[in-house]
Amino acid sequence: MGEHKQKHGSIGAERVRESFNPSGDNLVDKIKRHTADLIDICNSENDKHEDGEIGRCYSLAMTHYEVAAMWAVKAATANK
């Protein structure tokens, strides 16, 4: 999977379904790996705060990263 090790079982890996790539496309792997990392960073930071507004911001970021990854995978696989 390129320069990053796959983190099986992380919340980010689960949300982007990192292991699901039937085409074996390297760009799909890269999109999912980097997105999983971003989600994991937000999740880790969110766990450090008790402020509801901070949690809300991290939760929104995680949701939008997940959505962005879905669109990026769709674009990456559109003509294949």
Buried (B, 14 or more C-beta within 10 A) or exposed (E): EEEEEBBEEBBBBBBBBBEEBEEEBEBBBBBBBBBBBBBBBBBEBBEEEEEEEEBEBBEEBBEEBBEEBBEBBEEBBEEE
